[in-house]
């Protein structure tokens, strides 16, 4: 009986050591993340299991220490119960810090989910377009940083209006890797999300009459685009100019540009904030300027017309950054119309 007890104790110790190791690795070194949406197509596809290097930008120490092991937001056995307690929250600290570089594909916590602690907010994955201190503008889909146009990602996608003389069935669309969009209006008219290669392939067919980019009026106002103020008159293809905040940078504040930075001041950097007439009041003091405490970034999806990114929710604070996506480990096609379950050509593919 004593040997059995000893055997059980040894197994429990081994399991606890293994659990501790996995928790340590998940918290500080790397994690695996399944791409849930099409916002990064064709760089990343839904069902890609990617390797996220948490050391790329330094170790972010846990903010919420009382967390059920290997969980994120909800308990594994009860989806209605939080997997953490926010009674104790540590300040943001990152050890061995290094900076995000332009065009890095980054996994981060969604900053608009402010009802839960930073490290338990949903995971997003986008490409870093704008760095701290940059001046960013989008004109007719093209991104300009400090007045210079930056290249599109190699697999960038946009929405196009097409006219076809035949019905475009799923097999035809999948042949060109087209997974989003469909028929609009009368027969023969479609709006599809196309990469450059898909567009070039369709242009060579004899049944496509025309392919035209989705046209967005540069003067049209989209109320769902950050900072949600008609005075800015921005939309998904025409955005900015806007200065991306940098740690230590001081900006002058007025009742117009405060819309760009009020969430940073009040939520991300934890100040009491209000606007009273023409006065901007921070921590009970009327101010005309503000100095940022953190670096911020501007993120965009490679699927430019189908991505919830910084154009929709604003700047990404540095304390929300989880790590860099470096490699696709495996790729599972979960689409109902998929002919192949596994995308073998994507296994162990580097992410650019």
C-alpha positions as CSV (number, residue, x, y, z in Angstrom):
1,X,0.0,0.0,0.0
2,X,2.9,2.3,0.8
3,X,4.4,1.7,-2.6
4,X,1.1,2.6,-4.3
5,X,0.9,5.8,-2.4
6,X,4.5,6.7,-3.3
7,X,3.7,5.9,-6.9
8,X,0.7,8.2,-6.9
9,X,2.6,11.0,-5.2
10,X,5.4,10.7,-7.8
11,X,2.8,10.9,-10.6
12,X,1.1,14.0,-9.0
13,X,4.5,15.7,-8.7
14,X,5.4,14.9,-12.3
15,X,2.0,16.4,-13.5
16,X,2.5,19.5,-11.4
17,X,6.0,20.0,-12.7
18,X,4.7,19.6,-16.3
19,X,1.8,22.0,-15.6
20,X,4.2,24.6,-14.1
21,X,6.5,24.3,-17.1
22,X,3.7,24.8,-19.6
23,X,2.2,27.7,-17.6
24,X,5.7,29.3,-17.5
25,X,6.3,28.8,-21.2
26,X,2.8,30.2,-22.0
27,X,3.3,33.3,-19.8
28,X,6.8,34.3,-20.9
29,X,8.2,32.5,-24.0
30,X,5.7,31.4,-26.7
31,X,2.2,30.3,-27.3
32,X,0.1,28.8,-30.1
33,X,-2.8,30.8,-31.6
34,X,-5.4,29.7,-34.2
35,X,-6.3,32.4,-36.7
36,X,-10.1,32.8,-36.4
37,X,-10.9,35.3,-39.2
38,X,-10.0,36.4,-42.7
39,X,-8.7,39.8,-41.8
40,X,-5.1,38.8,-42.6
41,X,-5.7,36.9,-45.8
42,X,-3.8,35.8,-47.8
43,X,-0.9,36.1,-45.4
44,X,-2.8,34.1,-42.8
45,X,-5.9,31.9,-43.3
46,X,-8.6,30.9,-40.9
47,X,-7.5,27.6,-39.3
48,X,-3.8,28.4,-39.4
49,X,-2.1,27.4,-36.1
50,X,0.7,29.9,-35.6
51,X,3.7,30.1,-33.4
52,X,3.7,33.4,-31.4
53,X,7.1,34.4,-30.0
54,X,6.5,36.3,-26.8
55,X,10.2,37.0,-26.4
56,X,10.3,39.1,-29.6
57,X,9.4,42.3,-27.8
58,X,10.4,41.3,-24.3
59,X,8.7,39.4,-21.5
60,X,5.4,41.0,-20.4
61,X,5.0,40.1,-16.8
62,X,1.5,38.9,-15.8
63,X,-0.9,41.7,-14.9
64,X,-3.5,39.4,-13.3
65,X,-1.7,36.8,-11.2
66,X,-4.8,34.9,-10.0
67,X,-5.7,33.1,-13.2
68,X,-6.8,29.5,-13.7
69,X,-3.9,27.7,-15.5
70,X,-3.9,27.5,-19.3
71,X,-7.1,29.5,-19.6
72,X,-7.6,32.9,-21.0
73,X,-11.0,34.6,-20.5
74,X,-13.4,31.9,-19.3
75,X,-13.1,28.7,-17.3
76,X,-12.7,25.6,-19.5
77,X,-15.6,23.8,-17.8
78,X,-17.9,26.8,-17.5
79,X,-18.1,29.4,-20.2
80,X,-20.1,31.8,-18.0
81,X,-17.4,32.0,-15.3
82,X,-14.3,34.3,-15.5
83,X,-11.0,32.3,-15.3
84,X,-9.3,35.1,-13.3
85,X,-9.7,37.3,-10.3
86,X,-9.0,41.0,-10.7
87,X,-8.7,41.7,-7.0
88,X,-5.0,42.0,-7.5
89,X,-3.5,43.6,-10.7
90,X,0.1,44.4,-11.2
91,X,1.4,47.4,-13.2
92,X,2.6,46.8,-16.7
93,X,6.3,45.7,-16.8
94,X,8.1,44.3,-19.8
95,X,11.6,42.8,-19.3
96,X,14.3,42.8,-22.0
97,X,12.1,45.1,-24.1
98,X,12.7,45.5,-27.8
99,X,10.6,47.5,-30.2
100,X,8.0,46.4,-32.7
101,X,9.2,46.9,-36.3
102,X,7.2,48.1,-39.2
103,X,5.4,45.3,-41.1
104,X,5.7,42.9,-38.2
105,X,2.7,40.6,-37.8
106,X,1.7,41.0,-34.2
107,X,-0.6,39.3,-31.8
108,X,-2.1,41.6,-29.2
109,X,-5.0,42.0,-26.7
110,X,-7.9,43.9,-28.2
111,X,-7.8,47.4,-26.6
112,X,-11.5,48.2,-26.8
113,X,-12.4,45.4,-24.5
114,X,-11.9,47.5,-21.4
115,X,-14.2,45.5,-19.0
116,X,-11.5,43.0,-18.3
117,X,-7.8,43.3,-17.4
118,X,-5.4,43.9,-20.3
119,X,-3.9,40.4,-20.3
120,X,-7.4,38.7,-20.5
121,X,-8.8,40.7,-23.4
122,X,-9.4,38.9,-26.7
123,X,-6.5,38.2,-29.0
124,X,-6.2,40.0,-32.3
125,X,-3.6,39.6,-35.0
126,X,-2.7,42.4,-37.5
127,X,0.3,43.9,-39.3
128,X,2.0,46.9,-37.7
129,X,1.9,49.8,-40.2
130,X,2.6,52.8,-38.0
131,X,5.2,53.2,-35.3
132,X,5.4,55.6,-32.3
133,X,6.0,59.2,-33.5
134,X,5.0,58.5,-37.1
135,X,2.6,60.7,-39.0
136,X,0.2,58.4,-40.9
137,X,-2.3,59.1,-43.7
138,X,-4.3,56.8,-46.0
139,X,-5.2,58.2,-49.4
140,X,-7.2,56.0,-51.9
141,X,-6.1,52.8,-50.1
142,X,-2.4,53.8,-50.1
143,X,-0.6,54.2,-46.8
144,X,1.8,57.2,-46.3
145,X,4.2,57.3,-43.4
146,X,5.8,60.7,-42.8
147,X,4.7,61.7,-46.4
148,X,6.3,58.6,-48.0
149,X,4.1,55.8,-49.5
150,X,4.9,52.4,-48.0
151,X,4.5,49.2,-50.2
152,X,1.5,47.0,-49.8
153,X,2.0,43.6,-48.3
154,X,2.7,41.0,-51.0
155,X,-0.7,39.3,-50.5
156,X,-2.8,42.4,-49.8
157,X,-6.5,42.1,-50.7
158,X,-9.2,44.6,-51.6
159,X,-12.8,44.5,-52.6
160,X,-13.8,44.8,-56.3
161,X,-17.0,45.0,-58.2
162,X,-17.2,42.5,-61.1
163,X,-19.5,41.9,-64.0
164,X,-19.5,38.4,-65.4
165,X,-21.3,36.8,-68.3
166,X,-21.7,33.5,-66.4
167,X,-22.6,32.6,-62.8
168,X,-19.4,32.4,-60.7
169,X,-19.8,29.1,-58.8
170,X,-17.8,28.1,-55.7
171,X,-15.4,25.9,-57.7
172,X,-14.5,28.8,-59.9
173,X,-13.9,31.2,-57.0
174,X,-11.9,28.6,-55.0
175,X,-9.7,28.1,-58.1
176,X,-8.5,31.6,-57.6
177,X,-8.4,31.4,-53.8
178,X,-11.5,33.7,-53.5
179,X,-13.3,33.1,-50.2
180,X,-15.2,36.3,-49.5
181,X,-18.0,38.2,-51.3
182,X,-20.7,37.1,-53.6
183,X,-23.4,38.3,-56.0
184,X,-24.9,41.8,-55.5
185,X,-27.9,43.3,-57.2
186,X,-28.9,41.8,-60.5
187,X,-27.6,38.6,-62.1
188,X,-24.0,38.8,-63.3
189,X,-22.8,41.4,-60.8
190,X,-20.5,40.5,-57.9
191,X,-18.5,42.1,-55.1
192,X,-15.5,40.0,-54.3
193,X,-12.3,40.2,-52.2
194,X,-9.3,39.7,-54.4
195,X,-5.6,39.5,-54.1
196,X,-3.5,40.8,-57.0
197,X,-3.0,37.2,-58.3
198,X,-6.7,36.4,-58.2
199,X,-7.5,39.7,-60.0
200,X,-4.9,38.9,-62.7
201,X,-6.3,35.4,-63.1
202,X,-9.9,36.5,-63.5
203,X,-8.8,39.2,-66.0
204,X,-7.5,36.5,-68.3
205,X,-10.8,34.7,-68.5
206,X,-13.3,35.3,-71.3
207,X,-16.3,35.5,-69.1
208,X,-15.3,38.5,-66.9
209,X,-16.5,41.7,-68.5
210,X,-15.1,44.1,-66.0
211,X,-13.3,44.3,-62.6
212,X,-13.4,47.7,-60.9
213,X,-12.0,48.6,-57.5
214,X,-14.5,49.4,-54.8
215,X,-14.9,53.2,-55.0
216,X,-15.1,55.1,-51.7
217,X,-15.8,58.8,-51.9
218,X,-12.8,60.7,-50.3
219,X,-15.3,63.2,-48.8
220,X,-17.6,60.6,-47.3
221,X,-17.9,60.3,-43.6
222,X,-18.0,56.9,-41.9
223,X,-19.3,57.1,-38.4
224,X,-17.8,53.7,-37.5
225,X,-14.3,54.9,-38.3
226,X,-12.0,56.2,-35.5
227,X,-12.3,58.8,-33.9
228,X,-16.1,58.8,-34.7
229,X,-16.3,62.5,-35.2
230,X,-17.8,64.1,-38.4
231,X,-15.3,66.9,-38.2
232,X,-12.6,64.4,-39.3
233,X,-14.6,63.1,-42.3
234,X,-12.6,59.9,-42.6
235,X,-13.5,56.5,-44.0
236,X,-11.8,53.2,-44.6
237,X,-9.8,54.3,-47.7
238,X,-9.2,57.9,-46.7
239,X,-7.9,58.4,-43.2
240,X,-5.6,60.9,-41.4
241,X,-3.3,62.7,-41.2
242,X,-2.7,61.5,-37.6
243,X,0.3,61.5,-35.3
244,X,0.8,58.2,-33.6
245,X,1.7,58.9,-29.9
246,X,5.2,58.1,-28.6
247,X,6.3,57.7,-25.0
248,X,7.6,61.1,-23.8
249,X,6.0,63.0,-26.7
250,X,4.1,66.1,-25.7
251,X,1.2,67.4,-27.8
252,X,-0.9,70.4,-27.6
253,X,-4.5,69.6,-26.8
254,X,-7.7,71.4,-28.1
255,X,-11.3,70.5,-28.3
256,X,-10.8,69.2,-31.8
257,X,-7.8,66.9,-31.6
258,X,-8.7,65.7,-28.1
259,X,-11.1,63.2,-29.8
260,X,-8.0,61.4,-31.1
261,X,-6.3,61.0,-27.8
262,X,-9.0,61.1,-25.1
263,X,-9.2,57.3,-24.8
264,X,-5.4,57.1,-24.4
265,X,-5.4,59.7,-21.7
266,X,-8.5,58.4,-19.7
267,X,-8.4,54.7,-20.3
268,X,-5.0,53.4,-21.4
269,X,-3.0,55.8,-19.2
270,X,-5.5,56.0,-16.3
271,X,-6.2,59.7,-15.8
272,X,-9.3,61.5,-14.7
273,X,-10.4,63.3,-17.9
274,X,-13.3,65.6,-18.9
275,X,-14.1,68.4,-21.3
276,X,-15.9,71.4,-19.9
277,X,-16.8,73.8,-22.7
278,X,-13.5,74.8,-24.2
279,X,-11.5,73.6,-21.2
280,X,-9.7,70.2,-21.1
281,X,-9.4,69.0,-17.6
282,X,-7.0,66.2,-16.6
283,X,-6.7,65.1,-13.0
284,X,-8.8,68.2,-11.9
285,X,-6.4,70.6,-13.7
286,X,-7.1,72.6,-16.8
287,X,-4.4,71.7,-19.4
288,X,-3.4,72.7,-22.9
289,X,-1.0,69.8,-23.5
290,X,-0.3,66.2,-22.6
291,X,2.8,64.0,-22.4
292,X,2.3,60.3,-23.3
293,X,3.4,57.6,-20.9
294,X,3.5,54.7,-23.4
295,X,4.3,54.0,-27.0
296,X,1.4,53.4,-29.4
297,X,1.1,51.6,-32.8
298,X,-1.2,51.6,-35.8
299,X,-2.3,48.1,-36.9
300,X,-3.9,47.0,-40.2
301,X,-5.1,43.7,-41.7
302,X,-3.8,42.6,-45.0
303,X,-7.4,42.1,-46.1
304,X,-7.8,45.9,-46.2
305,X,-11.6,46.1,-46.7
306,X,-12.5,43.3,-44.3
307,X,-10.4,43.9,-41.2
308,X,-11.3,45.4,-37.8
309,X,-8.1,47.3,-37.1
310,X,-6.8,50.7,-36.0
311,X,-9.0,52.5,-38.6
312,X,-11.9,51.3,-36.5
313,X,-10.7,51.3,-32.9
314,X,-7.7,53.6,-32.8
315,X,-4.1,53.2,-31.5
316,X,-2.7,50.1,-29.9
317,X,-0.9,50.6,-26.5
318,X,2.4,48.9,-26.0
319,X,1.1,47.1,-22.9
320,X,-1.4,45.2,-25.0
321,X,1.3,43.6,-27.2
322,X,1.6,39.8,-26.7
323,X,4.2,38.8,-29.3
324,X,5.3,38.3,-32.9
325,X,3.7,35.8,-35.2
326,X,6.6,34.0,-36.8
327,X,5.5,30.7,-38.3
328,X,2.5,28.7,-39.4
329,X,2.8,25.3,-37.8
330,X,-0.2,23.6,-39.3
331,X,-3.2,24.8,-41.3
332,X,-6.7,23.2,-41.2
333,X,-9.3,24.3,-43.7
334,X,-12.6,24.3,-41.8
335,X,-14.8,25.7,-44.7
336,X,-17.8,23.5,-45.5
337,X,-16.9,23.6,-49.2
338,X,-13.3,22.7,-48.6
339,X,-12.0,19.9,-50.8
340,X,-8.9,19.4,-48.6
341,X,-9.0,19.5,-44.8
342,X,-5.3,20.2,-44.5
343,X,-3.3,22.8,-46.4
344,X,-0.1,20.9,-46.5
345,X,1.8,23.6,-48.4
346,X,1.4,25.9,-45.4
347,X,2.8,23.6,-42.8
348,X,5.9,25.2,-41.1
349,X,5.6,28.3,-43.4
350,X,7.4,31.5,-42.2
351,X,5.2,34.5,-41.8
352,X,6.3,37.6,-43.7
